[in-house]
Amino acid sequence: MGTVARRTVIAAGGAGVAAAALTACGGPDAEGGKAGGAGGGAGGADAAPLAKVAEIPVGGGKVLADRGVVITQPKAGEFKAFSSKCTHAGCAVGEVRDGVIVCPCHQSRFDISDGSVKGGPATAPLPPEPIELKGDELSFG
């Protein structure tokens, strides 16, 4: 009988440890807070610059997959940013070429100046992301 009581205590203790671990993992992000990523503003990883102006070619752009954004320069000195998540199936867009942002999954194409669909299967534009120019760097705005 002593063995059963001991197993019960060990099992109960193990459940308590598991519950404590799960609670500890539930920090601010579990309740809707943002730890970083696209559109996050001034906190966390978003405070770091996204790119140098020189990295964004005129008439082209750069996909920053780790930041969830694609930055374009449709005309000299005009910078735009959009979510890098394709509105068709949620794939990450892969490149900017010939004035369009291209998704590698199904070849949807989006205009670099406004994110509008230039070729499907996507039917919705890429959502804009706020950015700002600070000296020679672009950051989330």
C-alpha positions in Angstrom: 0.0 0.0 0.0 2.9 2.3 0.7 4.1 1.9 -2.9 0.7 3.1 -4.3 0.8 6.2 -2.1 4.3 6.9 -3.2 3.4 6.6 -6.9 0.4 8.9 -6.4 2.6 11.5 -4.8 5.2 11.3 -7.6 2.5 11.5 -10.3 0.8 14.4 -8.6 4.2 16.2 -8.2 5.0 15.6 -11.9 1.7 17.1 -12.9 2.4 20.1 -10.8 5.8 20.6 -12.4 4.3 20.3 -15.9 1.6 22.8 -15.1 4.2 25.2 -13.7 6.3 24.8 -16.9 3.3 25.5 -19.1 2.4 28.6 -17.1 6.0 29.9 -17.4 5.8 29.5 -21.2 2.7 31.7 -21.4 4.4 35.1 -21.1 3.1 38.3 -22.7 3.0 36.7 -26.2 0.4 34.2 -25.0 -1.9 37.0 -24.1 -1.7 38.9 -27.3 1.5 40.8 -26.7 4.1 41.1 -29.5 7.7 40.1 -29.2 8.8 41.3 -32.6 8.1 40.8 -36.3 6.4 42.8 -38.9 4.5 45.9 -38.0 5.5 45.8 -34.3 6.7 49.4 -34.0 9.4 50.4 -31.6 9.8 47.4 -29.4 11.9 44.2 -29.5 13.6 43.3 -32.8 11.6 45.9 -34.7 13.7 48.7 -33.2 16.6 47.5 -35.3 16.8 49.0 -38.8 15.3 46.9 -41.6 17.7 47.9 -44.4 20.1 50.5 -45.7 18.7 52.7 -48.5 21.5 51.4 -50.8 20.2 47.8 -50.4 16.9 48.7 -52.1 17.3 49.1 -55.8 15.2 51.7 -57.7 12.4 49.9 -59.5 13.0 46.8 -57.3 13.1 45.8 -53.7 14.3 43.4 -51.1 12.4 40.6 -49.2 13.2 40.5 -45.5 11.6 37.1 -44.7 12.9 37.1 -41.1 11.2 40.4 -40.5 8.0 39.5 -42.4 8.3 42.5 -44.8 9.3 43.3 -48.4 10.6 46.8 -49.0 10.5 48.4 -52.5 11.7 51.6 -54.2 9.3 52.2 -57.1 10.9 55.6 -57.9 14.1 57.1 -56.7 13.7 58.1 -53.0 10.2 56.6 -52.7 10.1 53.6 -50.3 7.2 51.3 -49.7 6.8 48.2 -47.5 4.3 45.4 -47.6 3.7 42.2 -45.7 5.8 39.4 -47.2 3.0 36.9 -46.7 1.2 36.2 -49.9 -2.6 36.8 -49.7 -3.4 33.7 -51.8 -2.1 30.8 -49.7 0.1 32.5 -47.0 3.5 31.6 -48.5 6.3 34.0 -48.1 7.0 36.0 -51.2 10.4 35.1 -52.7 11.8 37.9 -54.8 11.3 41.3 -56.4 11.9 41.4 -60.2 10.7 43.4 -63.2 8.6 45.8 -61.0 6.7 43.1 -59.2 6.9 41.1 -56.0 6.7 37.4 -56.8 5.4 34.6 -54.7 7.2 31.3 -55.5 4.3 29.0 -54.4 1.8 29.8 -57.2 3.4 32.7 -59.0 1.1 35.5 -57.7 2.6 38.9 -58.6 2.1 42.2 -56.8 2.9 45.8 -57.9 6.0 47.3 -56.1 4.3 50.7 -55.8 1.1 49.7 -54.0 1.0 46.0 -53.4 -1.9 45.5 -55.8 -2.3 42.2 -57.6 -0.7 42.1 -61.1 -1.2 38.4 -61.6 -3.1 35.7 -59.7 -4.1 33.4 -58.3 -4.0 36.0 -55.4 -7.0 38.3 -55.5 -6.2 40.6 -52.6 -3.2 43.1 -52.4 -0.3 42.7 -50.0 -1.1 44.7 -46.9 1.1 47.8 -46.5 3.6 48.0 -43.5 4.5 51.4 -42.1 8.2 52.3 -42.5 10.2 55.5 -42.1 13.5 56.8 -43.4 16.0 57.7 -40.7 19.2 59.0 -42.3 20.3 56.2 -44.7 18.3 53.4 -43.0 14.7 52.2 -43.2 12.9 51.1 -40.0 9.4 50.2 -39.1 7.4 53.4 -38.6 
